[in-house]
């Protein structure tokens, strides 16, 4: 099938098969989708400003005008040896999928078709058509994991002639990874801030990326998992206002959903906590692994469900009473922190 796994995409693009004239970039990381499409566009040697050689279309235009993509792909180039047809915002448009199906069966001889799409499910018409064609390639784009973020940090800082201290790298990685273009933007901003310095320090990261809030958020969640009310109060006090309360409740829910999945793997497969945490996806940041492992050994599936129900109730209450959101969040999280302390004492 004409598809690659996420970790294979960069390698395939570096040695791209020219016979693949239709390239579909799809996935939740829209920044990475756009970045990879731009690299392929640049590799064609065609000027992005030449309207005769590079045609940009929105998927909605194609959907409203059946056959538009086919006509553009089969138009003979006037001033170059080929044309680039660049489609953005693709998704579930039937007209686009139909046009791609025709072109996948009879590919254009002198056109390259780039398609940028969102997170297409397996079996979606556009994705299925591309995957089934020998003349096309489906290339998934998912948020960077730890190794990818390290490479991105190295790439951007080396361009600026900068190195980075280990503790600064660890803190920086916690702020990056959701969107490739956003991550690059933060790194470029950090490099500009560094000025004449040769090495990025932890203080630089905290000041420029705003990681203090992220670290405080982790501190609050970790204090909850560890059953340390005093530490929780200190970390929570660094936040203020309803929006921050919403952030910490959301982070707590994500953490307990992750615990639920990992605890389910422990119960189903008989694996220990350390093994489950080590193989978790997305990966657990290494400085937090012991905390998460300990929580998994104390919290069983039933108690995790109760904690999630409590957090969900707090989220709803906070939305209804924005003026009390901070107090509602603190009360809900403190109750879970105390419950965690009880379980810790019960398990020794």
Secondary structure as GFF3:
##gff-version 3
##sequence-region A 1 348
A	DSSP	beta_strand	3	4	.	.	.	ID=ss1
A	DSSP	three_ten_helix	6	8	.	.	.	ID=ss2
A	DSSP	alpha_helix	9	14	.	.	.	ID=ss3
A	DSSP	beta_strand	22	26	.	.	.	ID=ss4
A	DSSP	alpha_helix	30	43	.	.	.	ID=ss5
A	DSSP	beta_strand	54	58	.	.	.	ID=ss6
A	DSSP	alpha_helix	59	64	.	.	.	ID=ss7
A	DSSP	alpha_helix	68	73	.	.	.	ID=ss8
A	DSSP	beta_strand	83	90	.	.	.	ID=ss9
A	DSSP	alpha_helix	94	105	.	.	.	ID=ss10
A	DSSP	beta_strand	111	117	.	.	.	ID=ss11
A	DSSP	alpha_helix	125	131	.	.	.	ID=ss12
A	DSSP	beta_strand	136	140	.	.	.	ID=ss13
A	DSSP	alpha_helix	146	159	.	.	.	ID=ss14
A	DSSP	beta_strand	163	164	.	.	.	ID=ss15
A	DSSP	alpha_helix	166	173	.	.	.	ID=ss16
A	DSSP	alpha_helix	180	194	.	.	.	ID=ss17
A	DSSP	beta_strand	199	200	.	.	.	ID=ss18
A	DSSP	alpha_helix	202	209	.	.	.	ID=ss19
A	DSSP	alpha_helix	211	226	.	.	.	ID=ss20
A	DSSP	alpha_helix	229	237	.	.	.	ID=ss21
A	DSSP	alpha_helix	241	269	.	.	.	ID=ss22
A	DSSP	alpha_helix	273	278	.	.	.	ID=ss23
A	DSSP	three_ten_helix	286	288	.	.	.	ID=ss24
A	DSSP	alpha_helix	289	298	.	.	.	ID=ss25
A	DSSP	alpha_helix	301	320	.	.	.	ID=ss26
A	DSSP	three_ten_helix	322	324	.	.	.	ID=ss27
A	DSSP	alpha_helix	325	346	.	.	.	ID=ss28
###
